Amino acid sequence: MLVIPAIDIKDGQCVRLRQGRMEDSTVFSDNPLQQAEQWRAQGARRLHIVDLNGAFAGSPVNAEIVTAITQKFPDLPVQIGGGIRNMESIRFYIEAGVSYVIIGTQAVKDPEFVKQACMEFPGKIIVGLDAVEGMVATEGWADVSEVSAIELAKKFEDVGVTAIVYTDISRDGMMQGCNIEATVEIAEQSSIPIIASGGIAKLCDIVDLKEAAKNAAGGGICGVITGRAIYEGRLNLSEAQAYCDAEDSRKPADCL
């Protein structure tokens, strides 16, 4: 299971939001490139980058920063989301060196678009499902649809989607732990590997998720995204990844 640090970019800065609210953001760095270097030095094997401005604008806004990161660290896979609504945006990011492109809002509005993207860019497409009480939110989490995350995940089972990033918006940035029950449920209901997101606060959350992932059927849980916890020093990225890598890792005493 990969532990994937998040770099959320707003107005050129590295920030973290609470429950997706743009007005409730904390700036952790004014240099996303430097932040990427820091996570790489701590053993990150992939970066999760979100263009927050792009998510609300409906098109890439901070693409230059993303390109700078991929150019400086060509050996570090990057998955990018935020404002990706057409083939031109996908093509731009792939040509810029991004490994995976995350389709969120457009996956809800036009599932056929995901199928076409998978055909044109095989192995490069991730679907982002951000949910409020199980229902998918769109437009930078500003609108909640009438489509359930599980229902939508099932639509993409046979089109070539590499993974699904599943985020419980109510947990995101709140440091209350991951919604393991909902994450396991979508993993078992879908044949697509799931990347968990939202709420990771400490190593014990990673421990609990790994334990749940062992027994999850379906596509399973292949990764977890962490943001505020590593920025505030509550979770050590290297330690978390080492725990996930160990085949017979024991639960830390304070997680029993």
N, C-alpha and C positions, 0 to 999 in steps of 0.2 A: 504494500500500500504506500503510495507516494504522499508525502506531506508537502503541499504546494503553497508557498508564500504568495500572498496577494499584493499587488501594487495597483491601487485604485487612483486614477489620475483625474484631478479636477483643477481646471485653470492652470495647468502645468505643474501642479504640486501633487505630492503623494499624500493622500488623505484616507481617513476611514469614516464611514457614515454609520449612523445608528438607524436600523430598520429601513435603510435605503433613502432616508430623508436628506436631500441636498442641503437643507438649511441647518442640519445637525451634523456638521462635519468637524473632524479634528485633523489639523495639518501635522504630519509626522516628519515630512521632509520636503524641502523645496527643490530637491534634485532626485527625480525618479531614477536616473541613470546610476547615480551613486548608491541609491537604495538597492537596485538590482545587483550591483557589485557586492554589496554587503550580504545579501541572501545567498548569492553564489558562493561566497567565501565560507558561509556557514553550512554548505553542503546541499543547497537546493538543486534538484535535478530537473525542475520545471518551474516556470513562473506563470502565475495567473494575473494577467493585466486587464483592467477594465477602464475603458475611456468613458468616464461618467458624463462628461459634457456631451459626448457622442450619443450616449444612451438616450438623453433627453432631446437632442437635436435631430436624431434619426439618421445621422451620417457621421463618419469619423471626424473628430475635432483635434485630438492629440496624437495624430498618426506620426508626426515627426519624432516625438519622444519614443514611441514604440519602435520606430525604425532605428533610432540611435541605439536602443538597447540590443536589438537583434544584430546590428552590425558590430557592436563592441563585443558581444558574447555569442558568436555564431554556433558554439557548441552547446548552448543552453536552450533547450526547447521552451518556446513561449506559446501560451494559449491566450488569445485576445478576444474580448467581447466589448460590446457597447456601440450601438449605432450601425450595426452591420445588417443592412436591409436589401442589398443587391449584389449581383455577381461581380460588379466592378470593385466594390469594397473588399470582397473576398480575394479577388485576384491581386489587388494592390498589396494586401497583407502577406499573401503567400510569396509574392515576388520580393517582398521586403525581408523575407527570412523567417516569418512567423510559422510555427509548426502546425498549430491548430487554430481554427477560427470558430468562435462560439456564436451560434445563431439563437437569439432569444425571442424578441417580439415578433419577428417575421415568421418564426416557426409556428406561432399561434395563429397569426393572420393568414398565412399561406403555407401549409404543410408541404405542398407540392414543390415549393422553392427549396426546401431542405433536400428533397429527393434529387432535384436537378443539381444542387450544389455538390452532393455526394458523388454524382456521376461525373461531374466536371473536375472535382478535386478529391479523388478517392483517398480515404484515410486521413483527411484533413479537417473534417467537420465534426464539431461537438455541438450538441443542443443544450441550451441553458434553460432550465425550468425553475422559475422562481415562484414560490407558492405562498399564499396566505390561506391558512386553514385548508390546505390541499388544493386550492384553486390557483391557476396560473396568473401571474401579474405581468403586465407589459408596459412599454413606454417608460423604461427606467423605473419600474415598479409603481408608477403613478396610477395605473388602471388595473383593476382586477377583472379577469375574464370569467366566463361561465364554463370554462373547460378545466377539468381536473388534471393534475400533473400526471397521474397514472394513465388516464385515458389518452393524453397526448403522447406519452412515452411509447405506448403500444403502437401508435401510428408510425413510428420511425424504426420499428424493429427490423424490417427487411430492406431498408434503403441504403445502408452502409454508414450509419452514424457511428463514430468511433467511441463516444462516451456521452453521458448526460451529466451536466453539473446541476445537482439538485440543491436549491437553497430554500430554507425556511426563513422567510423574510422577518418573521416575528423574533427570531433568534439572532439575526445578523447584527453584529457589532454590540450585542447586549451582554456578552460574556456570561451567558447562562447555560452553556453546554449545547451540544448539537442535538437536534431532534432525531435521535437514533431510530426510534420506532417508525417514523415516517420514511426515513432514509432506507431502512431495511425493507419496508413494505414496497417501495417503488423498485428496489433492486430485485425483489422476488417476483414482482409482477411484470418485469421487463427482462428481455434477454440482453439488453445493452448495459455494459459496465457503468456504474454510478460513481461520480465524484461528489462527496459530501461537502456541504458548505453552510456556514452560518452558525455562530454561537460558540465555536471552540474557545475555551478559556484557559485550559491548563492541560498538563500531560494526562491526567486521569480521563479527560474527555477522549483523547486519542486512544488510550488503553481500552476504554469501553467500546469505542467504535471498532477497533481492531477485533475485539472479542465477538462483537455482533457480526462483523464481516466474515468470520470463520464459518458461521452457520447460515449465512445468507445464501439463498438459492438464486435462480435466475442469472442475471449477468454479473452479480456480485458487486462489491464496493472496492474500487481500485485506487481511490485516492481521497484526500481530504484537503480542503483549502483553509488556510488560517491567515488571519489578518491582525486585528487589534491585539490579540494575545502575544504575538511575537514582537509587535511594535512597542508594547508596554513592558516587555521583558517577563511576562508571566509564563511564557512557554519558550523553551529553548529549541530552536529548529533542529539543530544537530542531534540533540538527545531524542527528540520525537521521531526523527527519521531512523535513528539507530534502533529504537524500540520496535518500529514497524518492520525493520529488516530482520530482526532476530526471530528465528523459527520457534525457539522455545523460551521466549522472553517471559519472565515472571512479572506479575503485577507488583508495582511499587507498594510498599507498606501502607502509604497514605491513600492508596486507591482501593484497598481491600474493603 
